[in-house]
């Protein structure tokens, strides 16, 4: 709420100055009076403007001794009042009431004294504090408004008893009622007093008209009030209090703010020290400034507002509450004088009569305590601000902020929900509530899961909060889009929305980040973009597999940091830039690793290790790559011993690090899988490692839980039950695996790997259709090779070969750079099954192609060599089974050549030290190829040649017959043509 809203209730600024009200109805008193002496014919001449002593005691003694008439007492009291010496005025009037000349008079003669005291007390009430909150007020022991109003009430009651129909009494009663009015009924009572005054003196009492105008203003009849103020001004242009103040306030409420300004400026031309006009001009310029804080005129407008407010506050002897609030808000914006802000607001609260001003004073006090991190006092002041003005939305927002700081998030949500319900366009409440929902969703979402299960797998409350956060933040953006300029808050909102969308709509997340980047460019006049935003955008492109775009963004962010580092010397900035530089380099390394540029990735990880010794993630990746390369072998690659030494160094450096333990478990799985029989699964070294992690490091470690589930899953798969007891043990082992996966899902409902484990258990139980359903959902959300591999396995079992091949090829080309041996073996297997089932020679040839590609990657792998030979045998078998008209001699000859290669390969494999199968079985297959399959192909080749020769002969005969028929027809047509000629 702008401070201009105070004008709706400001009784003090409407022109009813209670100290001057009475005397405007009396005949004009000369500035010089002659006090007659009782015993002489002489007089004492007194200039009421210049000759009044500071202490009126001697003057009162003179009046008493000379038994001066009541008019002299009243004139001198009035003069002191006009000079602002209210206490002296009261002393003179009180002494006058005790003077013998007044006591001897009638009640009607004493009435003006009581009426004058009532007016003086009302004026003191206007300037007195309502409370003694500030130290200065408490130390001065100044009487409060209530005390002065009680004194005014006593004097007014006495005066009314003496002369109830006197216009001065009626007018005083109206003002007294107006000052204390809190309801429409009390306003009506004050209006009745002013109406009676006007009846008594016709149209000559302009103060009564001002009172009626004030009542109409309080009842929000601004047009009626404006008309009365204008009538008063027309009747007396130099009227005090100045009706131009009321005219300007009516114009303000009617929406004519520039006209209001003109009225107040005219008032200042006549009286530059007028506190009401100064403070209202301050509010005008403050309102004008805050209409567009991005305007180049903001500083000058706000400076004018402060200038007028300071002048008003100074002229009012620091008692004008409205100016005090304006100055408090300015001092708070400096964030340097919080104690001064608090003292200023305490004084405002002491002196204000208006709940709206008190509410804002408590609000700025709360802001100051909030800034000083005194949250208990801040909350108390926010609550007092709301109590003073129930619709103070900023106070409610402040309460919600304190509740967030105190971690009372449930109450905070209720607070902001109520704010939005009562104020649907409150952008701040909408923003903070949106942030609350977003933070709660993010907190409940496991950060270890890159992308988890679909929203249906999440707790409904969490999903609802995520949806509410999106709606609220998007509504906030729509509300502020019409505001001039761009704020950093908008950028933060777009970043938050991007995080909310990244799980289920990565494209929308990218659009939000694009908006954030675009707005930051506008703020920086097309300049640099925060490298963190570029990093976030690059990560999203990375997850979409758009490595080239992601690489460009990572490199741009790194360049931006380098350029910024050259321009700053601040140690703190350099520390922040260094941390971001390390993170970006690591992300770029992971991208290069995923893109198959291993050497480039290693250079980046090594650079991080050299730059920051304690960055464990870079060491982990280097160790992982070394272990992978040691498995592949080859010149220039690390040996297994070297890779294991790296891992051992990691374990010794940080054995409690869960990532290190996960890598160690992966190594045990990949390189030391010497499984004991299923009944001794507890003796398995990998099993002991993960069990140790769960028991002594973190019982909720997701990687270890899923790995344990996989161990039991593998153990159950390897069981070959021969009786009911073995089958029951195998079933229980599968159940044990599912228990671990279930626990992982309880901890992280979005854990796709745990869901995948359950799907694998279903697949092992031959429930392929159910497994495919889960794998399909996992594939939609998990951007990982395993999702495609496992789905391919299930589809192969369901003989959906086309989709299975598609899954394997995506896994191979998108995730593995087209060079993974295991995936090529899977493709070889599915193409072989398809070829056998469909009797497709092309399919079996594709199987042979993938088998040869796998062997090319690992030429010394005997299992791969056996696969190639097996495929060559199967080509011979398929070509033997397909119909004669679907094969060719060239196919049989090619199959025969392949068979010979296969026989040689099998004989070599059988002679190796560690063949993949028993040597006797391999040799037996080679012998079968030499004896049976070779002869079959020879007979098949002869038959095929005979078939093709006969087919060719038939085709040749058919061609000759066709040519002969064509010749006969041509000759016949020629004969016919000759006859016709």
Residue pairs with C-beta under 8 A, 6 or more apart in sequence:
1 356
1 360
1 392
1 393
1 394
2 283
2 286
2 287
2 290
3 283
3 286
3 287
3 322
3 325
3 326
3 329
3 360
4 252
4 283
4 284
4 286
4 287
5 356
6 283
6 322
6 325
6 354
6 356
6 357
6 360
7 13
7 249
7 252
7 253
7 280
7 283
8 220
8 253
8 356
9 218
9 354
9 355
9 356
10 249
10 322
10 354
11 178
11 179
11 214
11 218
11 353
11 354
12 126
12 276
12 353
13 245
13 249
13 276
13 279
13 280
13 322
14 210
14 213
14 214
14 217
14 241
14 245
14 246
14 249
15 210
15 213
15 214
15 229
15 241
15 242
15 243
15 245
15 246
16 175
16 178
16 207
16 210
16 211
16 214
16 241
17 123
17 126
17 240
17 241
18 119
18 122
18 123
18 125
18 126
18 175
18 179
19 81
19 86
19 119
19 120
19 122
19 123
19 126
20 81
20 82
20 240
20 241
21 119
21 171
21 172
21 175
21 207
22 115
22 116
22 119
22 168
22 171
22 172
23 29
23 78
23 81
23 82
24 206
24 207
24 239
24 240
25 167
25 168
25 171
25 201
25 204
25 205
25 207
29 48
29 75
29 78
31 47
31 48
31 49
32 45
32 46
32 47
32 48
33 45
33 46
33 48
33 72
33 75
33 76
34 43
34 44
34 45
34 46
35 43
35 44
35 45
35 46
35 62
35 63
35 66
35 68
35 72
36 42
36 43
36 66
36 68
37 43
37 44
37 66
38 65
38 66
38 67
44 62
46 52
46 59
46 76
48 75
48 76
48 79
49 79
52 59
52 76
52 79
52 80
52 83
52 85
52 88
53 59
54 88
55 88
56 76
56 80
56 88
56 91
56 92
56 95
57 91
59 76
59 92
60 91
60 92
60 95
60 96
62 68
63 72
63 73
63 76
63 95
63 96
63 99
64 95
64 99
64 100
67 99
67 100
67 101
68 99
68 101
69 101
70 96
70 101
70 102
70 105
70 109
70 110
70 112
70 113
73 92
73 93
73 95
73 96
73 99
73 102
73 113
74 93
74 96
74 112
74 113
74 116
76 92
77 89
77 90
77 92
77 93
77 96
77 116
77 120
78 89
78 116
80 86
80 88
80 89
80 92
81 89
81 120
81 123
86 120
86 123
86 124
89 120
90 117
90 120
90 121
90 124
93 113
93 116
93 117
93 120
94 117
96 102
96 113
97 103
97 110
97 113
97 114
102 109
102 110
102 113
107 162
107 163
108 162
108 163
110 162
111 159
111 162
111 163
111 166
111 169
112 168
114 155
114 156
114 158
114 159
114 162
115 155
115 156
115 159
115 166
115 168
115 169
115 172
117 151
117 152
117 155
118 152
118 155
118 156
118 159
118 172
118 176
119 152
119 172
121 148
121 149
121 151
121 152
121 155
122 148
122 149
122 152
122 172
122 175
122 176
122 179
124 143
124 148
125 145
125 148
125 149
125 152
125 179
126 179
127 319
127 351
128 142
128 143
128 144
128 145
128 147
128 148
128 351
129 137
129 142
129 144
129 145
129 350
129 351
130 144
130 145
130 146
130 349
130 350
130 351
130 352
130 353
131 137
131 144
131 349
131 350
132 138
132 142
132 144
132 350
133 346
133 347
133 349
133 350
134 343
134 346
134 347
134 349
134 350
135 343
135 346
136 343
136 347
137 347
137 350
145 353
149 176
149 179
149 180
152 176
153 176
156 169
156 172
156 173
156 176
159 166
159 169
159 172
160 169
160 173
163 169
165 200
167 197
167 200
167 201
167 205
170 193
170 194
170 196
170 197
170 200
171 193
171 194
171 197
171 205
171 207
171 208
171 211
173 193
174 190
174 191
174 192
174 193
174 194
174 197
174 208
174 211
175 190
175 211
177 186
177 189
177 190
177 193
178 187
178 190
178 211
178 214
178 215
179 353
180 186
181 187
181 189
181 190
181 218
184 219
187 215
187 218
187 219
190 211
190 215
191 211
191 212
191 215
193 211
194 208
194 209
194 211
194 212
194 215
195 208
195 212
197 205
197 207
197 208
197 211
198 205
198 208
198 209
198 212
201 208
203 235
206 232
206 235
206 236
206 239
209 228
209 231
209 232
210 228
210 229
210 232
210 241
210 243
210 246
212 228
213 224
213 225
213 228
213 229
213 232
213 243
213 246
214 225
214 246
216 222
216 224
216 225
216 228
217 225
217 246
217 249
217 250
217 253
220 253
222 250
222 253
222 254
223 250
223 254
225 246
225 250
226 246
226 247
226 250
226 251
226 254
229 243
229 244
229 246
229 247
229 250
230 243
230 247
232 239
232 243
233 239
233 243
233 244
233 247
238 270
241 276
242 267
242 270
242 271
242 274
242 276
242 277
244 263
244 264
244 266
244 267
244 277
245 263
245 264
245 267
245 274
245 276
245 277
245 280
247 260
247 263
248 259
248 260
248 261
248 262
248 263
248 264
248 267
248 277
248 280
249 260
249 280
251 257
251 259
251 260
251 263
252 260
252 284
257 284
257 287
257 288
260 280
260 284
261 281
261 284
264 277
264 280
264 281
264 284
265 281
267 274
267 276
267 277
268 274
268 277
268 278
268 281
271 277
273 315
275 312
275 315
275 316
275 320
275 323
276 312
278 308
278 309
278 311
278 312
278 315
278 323
279 308
279 309
279 312
279 313
279 320
279 322
279 323
279 326
281 304
281 308
282 304
282 305
282 306
282 307
282 308
282 309
282 312
282 323
282 326
283 305
283 322
283 326
284 305
285 301
285 302
285 304
285 305
285 308
286 301
286 302
286 305
286 309
286 326
288 301
288 305
289 295
289 297
289 298
289 301
289 302
289 305
290 302
292 298
292 484
292 485
293 485
294 484
294 485
295 301
295 484
302 330
305 326
306 326
306 327
306 330
309 323
309 326
309 327
310 323
310 327
312 320
312 322
312 323
313 320
313 323
313 324
313 327
316 323
318 324
318 347
319 347
319 351
320 351
321 348
321 349
321 351
321 352
321 354
321 357
321 361
322 352
322 357
324 344
324 345
324 347
324 348
324 351
324 361
325 345
325 348
325 357
325 360
325 361
325 364
327 344
328 341
328 344
328 345
328 348
328 361
328 364
329 364
331 337
331 340
331 341
331 344
332 338
332 341
332 364
332 367
332 368
332 371
335 371
338 368
338 369
338 371
338 372
339 368
341 364
341 365
341 367
341 368
342 365
342 368
342 369
345 361
345 362
345 364
345 365
345 368
346 361
346 365
348 357
348 358
348 361
349 358
349 361
349 362
352 358
352 361
355 388
355 389
356 388
356 389
358 388
358 389
359 385
359 386
359 388
359 389
359 392
359 395
360 385
360 389
360 392
362 381
362 382
362 384
362 385
362 388
362 395
363 381
363 382
363 385
363 392
363 394
363 395
363 398
365 381
366 377
366 378
366 379
366 380
366 381
366 382
366 385
366 395
366 398
367 378
367 398
369 375
369 377
369 378
369 381
370 378
370 398
370 401
370 402
375 402
375 405
375 406
378 398
378 402
379 399
379 402
382 395
382 396
382 398
382 399
382 402
383 395
383 399
385 392
385 395
385 398
386 392
386 395
386 396
386 399
389 395
391 422
393 419
393 422
393 423
393 426
393 429
394 428
396 415
396 418
396 419
396 429
397 416
397 419
397 426
397 428
397 429
397 432
399 415
400 412
400 415
400 416
400 419
400 429
400 432
401 412
401 432
403 409
403 411
403 412
403 415
404 412
404 432
404 436
409 436
409 440
412 436
413 433
413 436
413 437
416 429
416 432
416 433
416 436
417 433
419 426
419 429
419 433
420 426
420 429
420 430
420 433
420 472
423 429
425 479
427 476
427 479
427 480
430 472
430 473
430 475
430 476
430 479
431 472
431 473
431 476
431 489
431 493
433 468
433 472
434 468
434 469
434 471
434 472
434 473
434 476
434 493
434 496
435 469
435 473
435 496
436 469
437 465
437 466
437 468
437 469
437 472
438 466
438 469
438 473
438 496
438 499
438 500
440 462
440 465
441 462
441 465
441 466
441 469
441 500
442 499
444 459
444 462
445 452
445 462
445 503
445 750
446 452
446 702
446 747
446 748
446 750
446 751
448 702
448 703
448 748
448 751
449 748
449 750
449 751
449 752
450 543
450 782
450 783
451 502
451 503
451 543
451 750
451 752
451 781
451 782
451 783
452 458
452 503
452 748
452 749
452 750
452 751
452 752
452 781
452 782
453 749
453 750
453 751
453 752
453 755
453 777
453 778
453 781
454 504
454 777
454 780
454 781
455 463
455 466
455 504
457 749
457 750
457 755
458 749
458 750
459 749
466 500
469 496
469 500
470 497
470 500
470 501
473 493
473 496
473 497
473 500
474 497
476 493
477 490
477 493
477 494
480 487
480 489
480 490
486 519
486 522
486 523
488 523
490 519
491 516
491 519
491 520
491 523
494 512
494 513
494 515
494 516
494 519
495 512
495 513
495 516
495 533
495 536
497 509
497 512
498 509
498 510
498 512
498 513
498 516
498 536
498 540
499 509
500 509
501 508
501 509
501 512
502 509
502 540
503 750
503 781
504 781
506 540
506 543
506 544
509 540
510 537
510 540
510 541
513 533
513 536
513 537
513 540
514 537
516 533
517 529
517 533
517 534
517 537
520 529
520 530
520 533
521 527
521 529
528 560
528 563
528 564
529 560
531 556
531 557
531 558
531 560
531 561
531 580
531 584
532 557
532 580
534 553
534 554
534 556
534 557
534 560
535 553
535 554
535 557
535 580
535 583
535 584
535 587
537 553
538 549
538 550
538 551
538 553
538 554
538 557
538 587
538 591
539 550
539 587
541 547
541 549
541 550
541 553
542 550
542 587
542 590
542 591
542 594
543 783
545 783
545 814
547 591
547 594
547 595
550 591
551 588
551 591
551 592
551 595
554 584
554 587
554 588
554 591
555 588
557 580
557 584
558 581
558 584
558 585
558 588
561 577
561 580
561 581
561 584
564 573
564 577
565 574
565 577
568 574
568 577
578 612
582 608
582 611
582 612
582 615
585 604
585 607
585 608
586 604
586 605
586 608
586 615
586 617
586 618
586 621
588 604
589 600
589 601
589 604
589 605
589 608
589 618
589 621
590 601
590 621
592 598
592 600
592 601
592 604
593 601
593 621
593 625
594 815
595 817
596 817
596 819
598 625
598 629
601 621
601 625
602 622
602 625
605 618
605 619
605 621
605 622
605 625
606 618
606 622
608 615
608 618
609 615
609 618
609 619
609 622
612 618
616 650
616 653
616 654
616 657
616 659
616 660
617 659
619 646
619 650
619 653
620 650
620 659
620 660
620 663
622 646
623 643
623 646
623 647
623 650
623 663
624 663
624 666
626 638
626 642
626 643
626 646
627 640
627 643
627 644
627 647
627 667
627 670
627 671
629 637
629 638
629 643
630 637
630 638
630 639
630 640
630 642
630 643
631 640
631 670
631 671
632 857
632 858
640 671
644 667
647 663
647 664
647 667
650 660
650 663
650 664
651 660
651 664
653 660
654 660
655 661
656 697
658 693
658 697
658 698
658 701
658 703
658 704
661 689
661 693
661 697
661 701
661 704
662 703
662 704
662 707
664 689
665 686
665 689
665 690
665 693
665 703
665 704
665 707
668 685
668 686
668 689
669 686
669 707
672 685
672 686
673 686
674 685
675 684
675 714
675 715
675 718
676 683
676 684
678 715
678 716
678 718
678 719
678 729
678 730
678 733
679 729
681 687
681 711
681 712
681 715
681 733
682 688
684 711
684 715
686 707
686 711
687 708
687 711
690 704
690 707
690 708
690 711
691 708
693 701
693 704
694 701
694 704
694 705
694 708
698 704
700 747
702 744
702 747
702 748
702 751
702 753
702 754
705 740
705 741
705 743
705 744
705 747
705 754
706 740
706 741
706 744
706 751
706 753
706 754
706 757
708 740
709 737
709 738
709 739
709 740
709 741
709 744
709 754
709 757
710 737
710 757
711 737
712 733
712 734
712 736
712 737
712 740
713 734
713 737
713 757
713 760
713 761
713 764
715 733
716 730
716 733
716 734
716 737
716 764
717 764
719 726
719 729
719 730
719 733
720 726
721 727
721 729
721 730
734 761
734 764
734 765
737 757
737 761
738 757
738 758
738 761
740 757
741 754
741 755
741 757
741 758
741 761
742 754
742 758
744 751
744 753
744 754
744 757
745 751
745 754
745 755
745 758
748 754
750 781
752 778
752 781
752 782
752 784
752 787
753 782
753 786
755 774
755 777
755 778
756 774
756 775
756 778
756 782
756 786
756 787
756 790
758 774
759 770
759 771
759 774
759 775
759 778
759 790
759 794
760 771
760 790
762 768
762 770
762 771
762 774
763 771
763 790
763 793
763 794
763 797
768 794
768 797
768 798
769 798
771 794
772 791
772 794
772 795
772 798
775 787
775 790
775 791
775 794
776 791
778 787
778 790
778 791
779 787
779 788
779 791
779 807
784 815
785 811
785 814
785 815
785 816
785 823
788 807
788 808
788 810
788 811
788 815
789 807
789 808
789 811
789 823
789 826
791 804
791 807
792 804
792 805
792 807
792 808
792 811
792 826
792 830
793 804
793 826
795 801
795 803
795 804
795 807
796 804
796 826
796 829
796 830
796 833
799 833
799 837
801 830
801 831
801 833
801 834
801 837
804 830
805 827
805 830
805 831
805 834
808 823
808 826
808 827
808 830
809 827
811 820
811 823
812 818
812 820
812 823
812 824
812 827
816 823
819 857
821 854
821 857
821 858
821 861
821 864
824 850
824 851
824 853
824 854
824 857
825 850
825 851
825 854
825 864
825 867
827 846
827 847
827 850
828 847
828 848
828 850
828 851
828 854
828 867
828 871
829 847
831 843
831 844
831 846
831 847
831 850
832 843
832 844
832 847
832 871
832 874
834 840
834 843
835 841
835 842
835 843
835 844
835 845
835 846
835 847
835 874
835 878
836 844
836 874
836 878
839 878
839 881
839 882
840 878
841 875
841 878
841 879
841 882
841 886
841 887
841 891
844 871
844 874
844 875
844 878
845 875
847 871
847 874
848 868
848 871
848 872
848 875
848 898
851 864
851 867
851 868
851 871
852 868
854 861
854 864
854 867
855 861
855 864
855 865
855 867
855 868
858 864
862 909
862 912
862 914
862 915
862 916
863 916
865 905
865 908
865 909
866 905
866 906
866 909
866 915
866 916
866 917
866 922
868 902
868 905
869 901
869 902
869 903
869 905
869 906
869 909
870 902
872 895
872 898
872 899
872 901
872 902
873 899
873 902
873 925
873 929
873 933
875 894
875 895
875 898
875 899
876 895
876 896
876 898
876 899
876 929
876 933
876 936
876 937
877 933
879 887
879 891
879 892
879 895
879 937
879 940
880 936
880 937
880 940
884 943
884 944
884 947
885 947
887 944
888 944
888 948
889 941
889 944
889 945
889 948
892 937
892 940
892 941
892 944
893 941
895 937
896 934
896 937
896 938
896 941
899 929
899 933
899 934
899 937
900 934
902 926
902 929
903 926
903 929
903 930
903 934
906 922
906 923
906 925
906 926
906 929
907 923
907 926
909 915
909 916
909 922
910 919
910 920
910 922
910 923
910 926
911 919
915 922
